[in-house]
Every structure is written in C-alpha cells, then in structure tokens.
Amino acid sequence: MTSASRVVISLHGIRTRGVWQKELAPELALGGFVPYALDYGSFSALELLWPSCLDKQVSWLLGAYERIRNVTGCERPSVIAHSFGTLQIAHLLKKHAEVIFDKVILAGGIVPVDFPWSELLTWGRVSWVMNEYSGKDLWPHVARRVVPRAGHCGAAQFTDNHRALHQVGHAYLGHSDYFSQGHFRYQWLPTLLLNKRAIVDDLHYLMRVLADQSGLSPTSLRCSVLTEQLPGRGSLRVVPGLRVGEFLPAENESVRMDELGSNAAPAMAFRLGREFRPSARDIQALKHDLKKHDAIHQKLEWSVALPIPGKDNPRISVGALKIDGLEAAPNLLAMPLSDNNNVIKVLLRLGEALDANGFIEG
C-alpha cells in the first residue's frame, strides 16, 4: 500500500499524448511520489464542441481514479492537469461527491473562473489548489467561447477566495510553457511535498496573535517563508503559496545570499542564524522601490527576519521567516520576536515541515 498523499495523477490536454507527463514522472519519483500519467489519446478541437465529449471523459477519469486508489491504497491522491485535463478534474469533483484529492495543480486551465473551490476546500474534498495562469495564453479565451461548460482560468484568476487557493500569474508563459524541469522543481514539487494548508493556517494564526499582542489590525501584518530551494544558486526564494498578507508582484520573491540593503534581512537571518532587522534607512529604500507600484506599501514601518531551525540540527537554518508591518508596533518590537513563544512554536513547526519532506535537498 502507498502512504497517503504520495500518489500523483497527471492529465494532459487535447492534440497531445502528454510528453510532459513522461518528463515529469522521474522528478516525482525522486521526490518520493508514485506517478500515474493518464493518457486518453489525442483529441481534436472539433470533438470538444460536443457536450457529450466531456461527460464521456469524466466517466473514463472516474474509472481511472478508482483503479488507482484500489491498486495503491492511497485514499487521497494529488493531481496535476493541463488544458482539457483541468476541465475533466473540475467536473469529476462536481459530479462525484465521493472523489477527494490532496493537492490539485492546474496549468493553462479551461475551468470557469467562478468554479466553487472554496466549498470543496471547506468541505475537505480538496486540501490545496494551485492555479497557474498567464495573460499571454489565448487558448483559454477560445475554449470559453466554443467549448461547452469551459472557462478561462488559464488566463485569469478564479473569482473565489480561500487561503488554500493559491493563484500564480505568469507574465509571459504560453499555453504549453509550463513543462520544464525548473518549473516542475520550483512550482510543482514544493506544492506536492509540503502541507501548505497547515503552514498557511499556522501563519494566519501567528499574524492574529501578534496583532492582538500589539493592538494592530491583522491586515497590517504580513509574513513569508523563504528557503534555499535550489542549493548552490546562492539565493533564498519565497516558497510558492507561503505568503500571508497583501503583497505586490513587484516585491522580491528572491534574495541573494550576498545581497546588502533593504532586501537582505532574510539572507542575513538565514546565514547568521539569528533575528535580523533592516535599518530605518533600508526600510525607506524599500518603500522608495515600491512607490511606483502601490501607495499602500508606503505605510511599511518595520520588518523582521528570523531563521527557521532545522528539525535534526536546530543550529543549521533551513529557511527564513520574514514578518513585517504596515503600522508602527512599538509594543511588539520592544523585545526580539525570537523570544516570543508563539513565534518560536511556529518556527519549530516550519523547520520540521521543511526538513521532514526533504524539501531543502531540492
């Protein structure tokens, strides 16, 4: 029997036999997953014009899903779907209440943007959803107009809102540009390896506690988790989906280890193994960099970066937790955040999650 959440189903689009699934399979295997690349043949665009086509494919997919669960013993597999595959997954969930997934990753999707993910996430039918979309992808717009029950989530965000619905916008990717080794390793594997829902819940809890302690509004606090996801690259990157609060696309998701100035705090905390705070001058520089993008972030008052200790060796950092605020917080900052029991508990849980999943090894 396969342990829970260790099976990953992949599903391709039309006019292809899913070459990318074969390239993804070894990456999944190296991450400790059992890949199941489903192949339903090469469909023509004309076949999608018939409503019965989707119903037929959903029935086929249900059979494949049940066989995989029976063979592996995995009750809650994850799934990665592209294009027409995303529509099949959405309708499988919509039609069959017994179907449950762990992670759902959609790339270049053609699901309607009003699909009720929040209901499925709240009911526990799905644990985490990542929707990857691109303004350069024209095919979802075409599908919305000509394919029955289709939408354009591959070109726009879902309108639904839930903390476990992670939407990733790409400026330049085309419909089939998601299939590279780097994309598999940076976007998809972290989502599959980590229990991001539990981590995000932890971060939301921490922001509420810190807000209560400081008298601030929770909406004025933000945090993000950074790790050295690709060792040897000399940089920390925000783990996809592990940000809480209002962030701008212009804000750096990557910090070089040798960087100085306003963006250096997470790297310094990671390298030195202690709490690090940018100076007032660095905060002003960061606000200046963001000025042309959004006025709200001119309210940025402070920032603190803390090392995330490893599970087996707490002296070795496995990442950094960056916390900052859009309001002054003298009560909160009167003592180091690294001495705050709630912060310590979250840091230890983060370290355990990152270390236990082999995530740091890439």
Order of alpha helices (4+ residues) and beta strands (2+ residues): beta-alpha-beta-alpha-beta-alpha-beta-alpha-beta-alpha-beta-alpha-alpha-beta-beta-beta-alpha-alpha-beta-beta-alpha
